[in-house]
Amino acid sequence: MNRTALVLAPPTGDQRWVTGLGLGERGRRVATRAGFTDDRIVVARSAEELRAAAGRLVGPLLLIRATDQVVAVPLVEALRPDQPGDRRAIDPARGDGYAGGRVVDDGAALVAALIADFAHGDEAGGGEAVPVGERARFPAANPAEVKAANAWQWDLVNKAMDAPITRYFYRPLARPLTHLFLRTPLSPNVISLISIALSLGGCAVAASASSTWHIIGLAILVAGGITDCNDGEVARLRLQMSKAGAWLDAMGDDAARLALVAGIGLHVHHLHPTWHALAITGASLAMTILGLGLIYWYCIFVINSSNNQDYTRALQIGPGVRPAGKRTAWQVASDWGAQIIRRDFIDLGVLVLAICHFSEFSFVMLSVGAAVTLLVVIPTHLKIVKGLRTGAISRYR
């Protein structure tokens, strides 16, 4: 059954912006995240606009009241608009009852009541009361609440899977840039492209024979890594997450990895022409590409994920299900290994080594790392294939 989402929004020109979005636009994007297409979303900023749209609002209806609060996806998730029956969201934690969300099977009477008292929205009872959590909404009726809502939204930028070096080095440096990007019309995908350009450009500079330019290039690469945090932060704060964006981010990281191997290999070749640096670099690139291909195969065809960091599941559990109880030594080693081979650790590590004039060590470690990664990925891949054939592993459905 086609449902319609009605977003009650503040009037045009309202100055209450929270992390780059007005209250009404955030409410519209919440409805989009809930599965409503643009033609099934009505944004009303006045009783007149609501009256004009009333003809589209006679059937099953999801109401999102964003006139005086920041609404988040959990508000709609709690209501489950795909299920029949009238429900209203309540927020016991805040002690103010109705949380600004309703699902009704017949919206005609509700719309009539809303037109009669647009400013306050639907404060009436009725329907099943559904509690919502603290991440569902935040009041934003005055400047103090808007300031608090901004701080509340910033809790979203850190990810549970962040490595310590990302959490305590990259994200603190990225945070001022995220504030800046939120004030621009740049989309997360454009920010990803900026990060990729910095990363690839930095690796090209790092390929120079000059140690000074080598260090400068690696510093630009680290700047690209810092900017790599901004695209995801802006996407989460603006509700602009997309699968295309996730793939762009992942492939940008891997392109930077390949460019880094090539850049350091060329630099070492300039420093030591008698070494077989170019041949080793070519072999490292080939092994890295093969390893990434197998990792992407697992992410695409087995777990349907655009995040290749999810490959750690395959490393930790092999072809079966994660065992209960104490973690094995292999699982612990896999966790540490997954942290060490991540871009954030490698980029900063090679920069520090270059400053210490140990780029040859970076060259050796990247070459050895490519070989070791392939030696781990190939057996894991064979176990996964065997598990799929025997039914021990199920593909994502």
N, C-alpha and C positions, 0 to 999 in steps of 0.2 A: 504494500500500500504506500502511495506517495504521501509523505508528510511535508509540511512546510514549517520553516523556522522563522519566527518573528523576533527580531531584535529591537527592543526599545532603547533608543540611543539619545544622548544629549543633543541639544540643538546645534545646528551648524555654527561653527565659530567657537565652540566650547574649548577652553584652554587647558583642560585637564588631560595631559598627556602622560602616559606611564611607559617608560622604556621604549619610546619611539612610536607609540600608537595612542590614538584617542580611544576613549572608552567604547564608543559605538563600533569602531572598526575592529577592535579586539573581540567584541562580542560576535561580529560577523565571521571573523576567522575561526572562532571557537565552533560556530555552527558548521563551517566548512570542514574542520577537523573531525566533526561528528558524522560526516558523510553527506551533508546537504550540498547540493550543487547550487550555483549562483541563481538559477531560475527558480529554486525552491527556498530562497532566503529573502525575506522582506525586512528592510531596515526602516523603521519609522522614527522620525525625530520630532514629530508634532502630532496633535490630534488630527490635523488636516491630512497629513500623509497617511496616518493610520486609516482614516475614513476612506481615502482614495484607494487603499490596498485591501479594503475589507472583503471585496469580492473574491480575492485569492485565499482568504483565511477561514473558509467555512468548514474545512475538513479537519483531519488530524493535525494538531498544532503543537510545536515546541515553542515555548515562550522563554526568552532570555532577557532579563531586565538589566541593562547596562547603563542606566541613566545616572547612577550614583555609586557605582562600584566597578572594580576590575573583575571580570569573570574569566575563569580558566576552564580548560577542558574537563577536569574532574567534575565540575558542576553538571555537565551534560552526561558524562559517563555514569554518574549516579542515577540519573533519571531514566537512562536507557530508552531513548525515544523510539526505538524499533519495536518496543513491546506495547500491546494495547492496554488501555486503562488510564484513568486520570491519576496523576501524581504531582506532588509539589515538593520542591527541595527545601529543607530546613537546615539551620546551622546552630545546633545546640551549643557548640563551643563558644560562639559569640553572644549567645543569650538574646539574640534579636529575631528569633523565629524564622519567618519566611526568608529564603536565601536568594530569591530572584529568579527562580527557574520553575517552569511548570510544563507538564505534558497533558493535553486534553484531547479526547477523541473527537469532540465537536467544538471547534473554536468560535462558532458564531456568537454565542452568549458571552464568552470571555472577551471577544473583540468589542462588543457593545459596551461592556463594563469598562474596558480600557479607554475607549473613546470618551466616555463620560468623565473619567478621572485619569487622564494620561500622565500627569506629573508624578503620581505616586505609584503607578503601575498596578499590578494585581496583588493586593495585600490580603485578599479573601482566603478563607480556608477551603476545605473541600479536597477530595482526592486523598490518595495514600500519602502519608508523610514519609519522605525519604531523607535520611540524614546525609550531609555532605561533609567532607573532611576539610582540613585547614588549607589545603592547596586549591580549593574550589573557587574561592572568591576573596576579595578584600575591599572594604568600604573606601570610597574615594569621593566623599561629598564636599570636602573642604581642603585647603592647601596642606594642612597637617596630615590628613589622611592620604592625600596624593603622594606626599613625600614618603610616608611609611609604606605605601603600596609599591613605590619604586624600589625601596630596599627589599621588600618581600619578593618582587620579581627577580632580583639579582641572585636569589638563592638557586635559580634554575641553571645558572651558567656552568657550575661544576658538574662533571659527570662522575658516576660511581667508578667507572673503569679508568679514570685518570691515574697515570703513574705519578709518584711523588714529585718527580722533576717537572712534570706538567703543572701540577697543582701549586707548587711552591716557587717555580721560576717562570714558566711560560705564561700562565694565566695572570699572575700579578702584573707582568709587563704588558699583557694584551688588554687588560681592563680599561685603561684610558683610551685606547684605540677603539674599543667597542663602544664606549660612550660617544666618541666622535662619529663612528659609522651610523649609530642610531639616529643621529641628527641629519643624515644624508639620505637621498633616495636610493642609494646603492643596495642591490639585493645581495643575499648571502652568496649566490653563485658568482656574482661579479667580484665579491671579496675573495672567493676561492681562486678566481682567475688572477687577481692581484698577487695572492700568495704564491701561486704556481709560477708566475712571471718572475717574482723575486727569487724564488728557489732555483729555477733553471738559469736565470741570469747570474746569480751568485756562483753557481757551479761552473758556468762558462768563464767567469773571471778567475775562479780558483784554479782553473787549468793552466794559468800563466806560469812561466818559468820563474817569475819574481816571487820571492817569499812574502814580500809585503802585499802584493796583489792577491796572492793565495790566501792570506789571512783576511784581507778585505772581502774577497769573494765568499769565504766561509761565514764571515759576519753577516753578509747579505743573506746567505742561506738561512742562518738562524733567525734573521728578521722575517724571512718568509715563513719559518716555523711559528713565530709569534703571531703573525697575521693568520696563520692556519687555525689558530684558536678563535679568531674573530668571527669567521663565517658561521661556525656552529653556535657561538654565543648569540649573534644577531638573529639567527634562524630560530633559536629557542625563545628568545625574548619577543620576537615579532610574530611568532607562530607561522614561520615560513619554511618549516621543514619539508623536504621532498626527497623522494628516492633518487631523482636525477641529481640533486645537490649532494646527497650522500655518496653517490658514485663518483661525482666530480672530485669531491674531497679525497676519497680513497685513491683514485687513480692519480691525482696530483701528488699525493705523498709518495706513491711508488715511482712516478716519473722523477721526482726529486732524488729518490734513492738511486735510481739508475744513473742520473746525471752526476751524483756525488761520486759514485764508483769511477765513472769516466773522467771526471775533473781531477780527482786525486791521482788516478793512474797517469794522466797526461802530465801533471805537475812532477810526479816522481820520475817520469821518463825524461823530462827536461833536466832534472837534477842528476840523474844517473843514466846516461845514454847507453851504457854497456849492459845495464840490466835488461831482462826480457819483460819490462814493465807493460808494454803494449799488448804482448801476447797474454800475459797474466790478466790484464784488465779485460781483454776480450773474453777470456774464459770466465772471469767473474761475472761479466754482464750476461753471458749465455746461461750460467747457472742460476743467476738471480731471476732472469726472465722465466726460466723453466719452473723454478720454485714458486714464483708468483702465479704462473699459469695454473699450477695444481691447487694453490690456495684459493684462487678465484673460482676454480671449478667446484671446490667444496662449498664455498659461500653461495654460489649461484644455483647449483643443481641439487645440493643436499639440504642446506638450511635456509635458502632464500634470503640471504642477508647481503646488504651492500657494505657492511663493515668487516673488513678482513681481519680486524682484531678478534672477531668471533672465532677465528681459526684456532685460538687457544683451547676451545672446547675439544677439538679433535686431538690436540697434543696432550691434553690432560686425561681424557677418558678413553682414547683409542677407539675401538669399534663397538664398545658397549655403552652402558649407562654409568654415570659417575657413581662409584661405590659409596655406600653410607659409611659414616664413622671417620676414623683417622685418615688424613691424606697421606698418600704414598710419597716416597722420595721423588719419584718421577713427576708427580703432579707439582710438588714444590719447585723442582728444577725447571719444569715447564713454565711456571709462573715467572720465575726469575729470568729465564731465557727470553720469554715474551717481552719483558720490560727492557732488556738490554738491546734487543734488535729493533725496538721501536724508533721511529724517526727522531723524536725529541731527544732521546739519549744519545743517538749516534751523531746528530748535527752538533750538539754542544760538545761532545767528546772530541770530534775531529778538530773543532775550532781551538779547544784548549791545547791539543797536541800540536797544532800548527803554530800557536803562539810560543810553545816550548821548543819549536823546531824539530818536532818528532813526526812529521807528516809521513815519513817512511813507515813508521809503526802503524799509522792509520791505514796505509796502503796494504800492509800485511794483514791487519786484522779484518779489513773489509773483504779481502780475498779469501782468507780462511773462513770468515763468517758466511760467505756465499756457499762455500763447499759444505760446511757443517749444516747449514740450513737445508741444503738439498739432501744431505744424507739423512736428515730427520724427516723431511717432508715426503720423500719417496716411499719409505716403509709405511709411514702413516697413511699415505694415499692408497697403498695396496691393501692395508687393513680395512680402510673405509670401503673400498670397492668390494672386498670379500664380505664385509658386514652387510652391505646393500644386497648382495646376491643371496646371502643366507637368511636375511630378514632380521639380523641382529641390530641393524641400523635402519631407521625409517626416514625416507625423504620428507621434507616439509610438504605439507598439504595446504 
